[in-house]
């Protein structure tokens, strides 16, 4: 062995020892969990439910840090640039890590290469809600009405290029209908205007709409879920209603900066699985209308890659002009 080869071998061995020692003591200080959306939204709710118990399992606090902006791009880009030591985690969700990179001409992060997947946390069904005064009681009647009067009705979203916007575009493409898109700064204002009758339709997710639905202030027409939901047993899935392309629930997972040691990622994956098996955590997630969905690191990475390809195709199929 030459001196050069010996030096390289020593460096590799030292690196391995350092990594192993780090993993053996991990975590020995608080962990920061970046939520790339505002407090109170679905991503924040799921992060806080899981983060609280994750901290207890890991015996170190998991501190939630909200960094909203640009459809999740601000917080995601920040997380990607943090040290890959397991002390900065990030919520990897469909909107920021599959939709956003495909609807913007350029994003400051790569949703696959810049992150190390840990696990999915929950699948969150999407729901199509309308103002209670809307003159259609089911999805078939809704589509018939839209076709009869193209462009008359409006749907609100969390903003241009967001998941709620793109679900609306996908719906119109699949059904051959046309509505006016009204972008808001978040789904809260859009839902408020739907309740007030300023707009008629929102493509939302269950956690932020459930209270309004239960209170009779919005009417659900269909949900994106594998089966009917316990919280909405009388509302059909999109697949039941004849729109299988819309029947994909959103995923809300956990990741870390790329390069985080495998042993640390394995520790985190095991901790997530333990947390998501706790009855009180399951109940808290299900109360939001969501479904706990832990995965292996590989399975979650495969999901992120597959969903990026899915939304890339959707953007192409609907001839969406990418945002600058």
C-alpha positions in Angstrom: 0.0 0.0 0.0 1.4 3.4 -1.0 1.6 6.3 1.5 -1.3 8.0 -0.4 -3.5 4.9 -0.1 -2.6 4.6 3.5 -3.5 8.2 4.2 -6.8 7.8 2.5 -7.6 4.7 4.4 -6.8 6.4 7.7 -9.0 9.4 6.8 -11.9 7.0 5.9 -11.4 5.1 9.2 -11.4 8.3 11.2 -14.5 9.5 9.5 -16.2 6.2 10.2 -15.3 6.4 13.9 -16.5 10.0 14.1 -19.8 9.1 12.5 -20.3 6.1 14.6 -19.5 8.0 17.8 -21.9 10.8 16.8 -24.7 8.2 16.2 -24.0 6.4 19.5 -24.6 9.6 21.5 -27.3 11.1 19.3 -29.2 13.1 20.3 -27.4 15.0 23.0 -29.1 18.4 22.5 -32.4 19.8 21.3 -33.5 19.1 17.7 -35.0 21.8 15.5 -37.9 20.8 13.2 -38.4 23.3 10.3 -42.1 23.7 9.2 -42.0 25.6 5.9 -45.5 26.9 6.4 -47.3 29.2 8.9 -48.4 28.0 12.3 -51.9 26.6 12.5 -51.9 24.9 9.1 -52.0 21.2 8.5 -48.2 20.8 8.2 -47.8 22.6 11.5 -50.5 20.6 13.2 -49.0 17.2 12.2 -45.4 18.4 13.1 -46.5 19.4 16.6 -48.5 16.3 17.3 -45.5 14.0 16.2 -42.8 16.4 17.4 -43.9 16.5 21.0 -43.8 12.7 21.4 -40.7 12.4 19.3 -38.9 14.6 21.7 -40.0 12.3 24.6 -38.8 9.2 22.8 -35.5 10.7 21.9 -35.2 12.4 25.4 -34.4 15.7 23.8 -36.9 18.5 23.0 -38.0 18.8 19.4 -38.5 22.5 18.8 -40.8 23.6 16.0 -39.6 26.5 13.9 -42.0 27.9 11.3 -40.4 29.4 8.2 -43.2 30.1 5.8 -43.0 31.7 2.4 -43.1 31.0 -1.4 -45.2 27.8 -1.1 -42.8 26.2 1.3 -39.7 27.1 -0.6 -38.3 29.5 2.0 -38.2 27.0 4.9 -37.2 24.0 2.7 -34.3 25.9 1.2 -33.2 27.0 4.7 -33.3 23.4 6.0 -31.4 22.0 3.0 -28.4 24.3 3.9 -28.2 23.3 7.6 -25.5 21.0 9.0 -26.3 17.3 8.2 -25.9 16.2 11.8 -29.5 15.2 12.7 -30.2 18.4 14.7 -32.2 20.1 12.0 -35.1 18.2 10.5 -37.7 19.4 8.1 -41.3 18.6 7.2 -41.2 17.1 3.7 -44.7 17.4 2.3 -46.4 17.0 -1.1 -46.9 20.7 -1.6 -43.3 21.8 -0.9 -41.4 18.7 -2.1 -43.4 17.6 -5.2 -45.8 20.3 -6.4 -43.7 23.4 -5.8 -40.5 22.3 -7.6 -42.6 21.5 -10.7 -44.8 24.6 -10.9 -41.9 27.1 -10.4 -39.4 27.6 -13.2 -36.7 27.6 -10.5 -36.6 26.6 -6.9 -33.7 27.1 -4.4 -33.5 23.4 -3.5 -33.8 20.0 -5.1 -36.6 18.1 -3.4 -34.8 14.8 -3.9 -31.1 15.4 -3.9 -31.0 18.0 -1.1 -32.8 15.9 1.5 -32.4 12.6 3.3 -35.9 11.0 3.8 -36.8 9.7 7.2 -40.4 8.6 7.1 -43.8 9.6 6.1 -45.9 10.7 9.1 -49.4 10.9 7.9 -51.6 10.8 4.8 -54.1 13.7 4.8 -57.2 13.3 2.6 -58.1 16.2 0.4 -61.7 17.4 0.2 -63.7 19.4 -2.3 -66.0 21.8 -0.3 -68.6 24.2 -1.5 -70.7 27.0 0.0 -73.9 25.4 1.4 -76.0 27.5 -0.9 -74.3 26.0 -4.0 -77.0 24.5 -6.2 -75.5 21.0 -6.4 -75.7 18.2 -3.7 -73.2 15.7 -5.2 -70.2 15.6 -7.4 -72.1 14.6 -10.5 -74.4 17.5 -10.1 -71.5 19.8 -9.4 -69.7 18.8 -12.7 -73.0 19.1 -14.6 -73.5 22.7 -13.4 -69.9 23.7 -14.2 -70.2 22.4 -17.7 -73.5 24.2 -18.2 -72.0 27.6 -17.1 -68.3 27.6 -17.8 -66.3 30.2 -15.9 -69.3 31.3 -13.8 -68.0 29.9 -10.5 -64.8 30.6 -8.6 -62.5 28.3 -6.6 -60.1 29.7 -4.0 -56.6 28.4 -3.2 -53.7 29.1 -0.9 -51.9 30.9 -3.7 -50.6 30.4 -7.2 -48.9 27.1 -7.7 -49.9 25.6 -4.3 -51.4 22.2 -3.9 -55.0 23.5 -3.6 -54.5 25.5 -6.8 -53.1 22.5 -8.7 -55.8 20.2 -7.5 -58.3 22.6 -8.9 -56.4 22.7 -12.2 -56.3 18.9 -12.3 -60.0 18.7 -11.5 -60.9 21.0 -14.4 -58.6 19.1 -16.8 -60.1 15.7 -15.8 -63.7 16.9 -16.0 -63.5 19.3 -18.9 -64.9 22.1 -16.8 -63.8 25.7 -16.2 -63.8 27.8 -13.1 -62.1 31.1 -12.2 -59.1 30.6 -9.9 -58.8 33.1 -7.0 -55.5 32.9 -5.2 -55.2 33.9 -1.5 -52.4 34.2 1.0 -53.2 30.9 2.7 -56.2 28.6 2.8 -57.7 30.3 5.8 -58.8 33.4 3.9 -60.0 31.3 1.0 -62.2 29.2 3.4 -63.6 32.3 5.0 -64.6 33.7 1.6 -66.2 30.4 0.7 -68.2 30.4 3.9 -69.2 34.0 3.1 -70.2 33.2 -0.5 -67.6 35.4 -2.1 -66.3 32.3 -3.8 -68.0 29.0 -4.2 -65.4 26.2 -4.1 -62.2 25.2 -2.3 -60.0 22.2 -2.9 -58.7 21.8 0.7 -57.5 19.1 3.1 -59.5 17.7 5.9 -57.8 19.2 9.0 -58.4 22.9 8.0 -61.9 22.3 6.7 -63.3 19.8 9.2 -64.6 22.3 11.7 -66.4 24.3 9.1 -67.9 21.1 7.6 -69.0 19.8 11.0 -70.6 23.2 11.7 -72.5 23.1 8.4 -70.7 26.2 7.1 -69.2 24.2 4.1 -70.5 21.2 2.3 -68.2 18.4 1.2 -68.7 16.7 -2.1 -65.8 14.3 -2.4 -62.7 13.2 -0.5 -59.3 11.9 -1.8 -58.8 8.8 0.3 -58.4 5.0 -0.1 -61.8 4.5 1.6 -64.5 6.7 3.1 -63.4 8.6 6.2 -64.7 7.9 9.7 -65.3 11.7 10.2 -67.2 11.9 6.9 -68.9 8.5 6.4 -71.5 9.8 4.0 -69.1 11.6 1.6 -67.8 9.4 -1.3 -64.2 9.2 -2.4 -63.3 10.7 -5.7 -62.8 7.1 -7.0 -66.3 6.2 -6.0 -67.6 9.3 -7.8 -65.7 8.4 -11.0 -62.6 10.5 -10.7 -59.8 8.2 -9.7 -57.1 10.7 -10.9 -58.2 13.0 -8.0 -58.2 10.2 -5.4 -54.6 10.7 -4.0 -54.4 11.9 -0.3 -51.6 14.3 0.5 -48.5 13.1 2.3 -46.8 14.8 5.2 -43.4 13.4 6.0 -40.1 14.0 7.8 -36.6 14.5 6.3 -33.2 15.9 7.1 -30.4 17.6 5.1 -28.7 15.3 2.6 -25.6 13.7 4.1 -27.0 13.1 7.5 -25.4 9.8 8.8 -27.4 6.7 8.1 -27.2 5.6 11.8 -28.9 8.9 12.8 -31.6 8.5 10.1 -32.2 5.0 11.3 -32.6 6.1 14.9 -35.0 8.8 13.8 -37.0 6.4 11.6 -37.3 3.9 14.6 -38.4 6.7 16.9 -41.1 7.9 14.4 -42.4 4.4 14.1 -42.6 4.1 17.9 -44.4 7.5 18.2 -46.9 6.6 15.4 -47.8 3.4 17.2 -48.9 5.2 20.4 -52.7 5.1 20.7 -52.9 8.8 21.8 -50.8 9.9 18.8 -52.9 7.8 16.5 -56.1 9.3 18.0 -54.7 12.9 17.7 -53.9 12.4 14.1 -57.1 10.7 13.2 -59.0 13.5 15.0 -57.6 15.8 12.3 -59.1 13.5 9.6 -55.6 12.2 8.8 -54.2 8.7 8.8 -50.8 7.7 10.4 -48.6 6.3 7.7 -45.0 5.4 8.9 -42.7 4.1 6.2 -39.1 2.8 5.8 -36.6 5.4 4.8 -36.4 3.8 1.3 -40.2 3.7 0.9 -40.5 7.3 1.8 -37.7 8.3 -0.6 -39.4 6.3 -3.4 -42.7 8.1 -2.6 -41.1 11.6 -2.9 -39.4 10.7 -6.2 -42.6 9.1 -7.6 -44.7 12.1 -6.6 -42.3 14.5 -8.3 -42.7 12.6 -11.5 -46.5 12.5 -11.0 -46.7 16.3 -10.6 -44.3 16.9 -13.5 -46.6 15.0 -15.7 -49.7 16.8 -14.4 -48.1 20.2 -15.1 -47.3 19.1 -18.6 -50.8 17.6 -19.2 -52.6 20.7 -18.1 -50.2 23.0 -20.1 -49.5 25.0 -16.9 -47.2 28.0 -17.4 -44.5 27.7 -14.8 -44.3 30.5 -12.3 -41.2 32.7 -12.1 
